[in-house]
Amino acid sequence: MIAKIFGDLKEILTLRSLQARIFIIVLVMGIIPCVVMRYGILDNYEERAVENRISSVQNQLMVVGNHLISNNYFNLKPEGFTSSVSKEVINAELEMISNLYEGRVMIIDSSLRVVRDTYGISEGKTIVSEEVIRCFQGENVSNLTNYDREHGYIEMTTPIIDSSMEPSVIVGVMLTSISNDAIVNTMEAVNRRGVILQNLIVVVVMALAMTLSVLLTRPFNRVTEAIREVKEGYSDESISVTDYAETVHIVDAFNQLLKRMRDLDVSRQEFVENVSHELKTPMAAIKVLADSLLVQQDAPVELYQEFLGDITSEIDRENRIITDLLALVKMDKKAQELNIVSLNVNDLTELILKRLRPIARKKDVEVVFESMRPVTAEVDEVKMTLIMTNLVENAIKYNKDHGWVKVELDADHQYFTFRVSDSGVGIPEDALAHIYDRFYRVDKSHSREIGGTGLGLAITKSAVLVHRGTITVTSKEGQGSSFSVRIPLFYTGS
């Protein structure tokens, strides 16, 4: 149990767990928009607050600028000098703006001399400022506004325009610096509330992510638990988890595997039963023959010879069964090594037919070989010989007297085809699906007469499969059969 917990924890930490990935995805998708929204709100607020503050100060400065012109603050009209009272009023307005916005206002005339400084430290001095000069040159006010977030101030350069003159003339400039402390303080307050709200959202998103990760992976956990029960042997029933299309696909694949395992188990049991029966039959015959000799004390030599001949035949039959079984077991090993060579298939076919024609002549069966083209392929010579021999030998043995067997060899750019057709007894339609089963015989009495073990086609199919090939059959009872083997020209391995 502890090992399982540590294993699950390791999978979560290495993000191999689907539950952990869902949790992280939901968490990230919930937190990132929240953080982006908080900073977006702060930036938007700061931008709007600075714009409003600049607009408000500019409006007041424009009013003050008009007062400066109307009261001849710069003594540009000898006939209308401003009174000391008017100057005091204007200075008071400038002080009010300076105090209200926690800043500094300087009035600069056309000679770049500071006429008025609310801080009282630069009056009478000449100021050389790029923004002031550009303002006197008539540049747009918005281009002369500078917001310095790092040092906490907003600097504005406002022209003082005398509209009574033709054309209008910039007679002075107001250089204003105001503090942004109020904006910063408000932003800090908003940010604190935003952080609190963000933390609350993070907690809610974490809870939601945890809930979703558990709920979304629960069907997969049910699949795992069902498979574990089958593995432990508590159940052998098909499982069903229809929550998601993915679980349906997984369950279908598992159920197919489970069905195949059941079929294999049934096949294995049948195989053991068949092997026991096939091996027991010759032994029973041998025992009967031996017992018959033992009970006849004065049996003639001819009877002994006959019975011993029958015993030898049964022993040969037993030996053939064991040999075929060993060949089939070797063929079933997935890791078996193939001795792949580049082989002239035409020559091999001619050699096999040469060996089998004597058997065909005994039944007066004509064997014809038709090759469409020369074929060279990468195959295991022993197993390829086994395939061809079994198919041609079966076509001869299960043929009619005075019949025929036709062997065809053809190839394309990827595969070669070896086809064996005959005029034999054929295979019933209901038996076609079972002819590759071990120990299966269509006609058991005829098979025993000709010495068949029922393993030949099973061995043949296994040999074809290890070459990554296919074998197909078409047959009609009483009219013959046609087996077609298709094998790649080039061996690609497992």
Protein Blocks (a to p, Z undefined) as FASTA:
>chain_A
ZZmmmmmmmmmmnopafklmmmmmmmmmmmmmmmmmmmmmmmmmmmmmmmmmmmmmmmmm
mmmmmmmmmnomnopafklccdfklmmmmmmmmmmmmmmnopadddddfkopafbdfklp
mgoiacddfklmmmmnopafklmcccdfknopacdddddddfkbccdddfbdcdddddfk
lmmmmmmmmmmmmmmmmmmmmmmmmmmmmmmmmmmmmmmmmmmmmmmmmmnopaccdcdd
fkbmklmmmmmmmmmmmmmmmmmmmmmmmmmmmmmmmmmmmmmmmmmmmmmmmmmmkbcf
klmmmmmmmmmmmmmmmmmmmmmmmmmmmmmpmkbccddddddfklmmmmmmmmmmmmmm
mnopacddddfbdcdddddfklmmmmmmmmmmmmmmmpcehiacdddddddfkbccdddd
dfbebjafklmmmmmpghiafblmlmmmnopahlmmmmmmmmmmmnopacdddddehiap
addddddfbdgbZZ
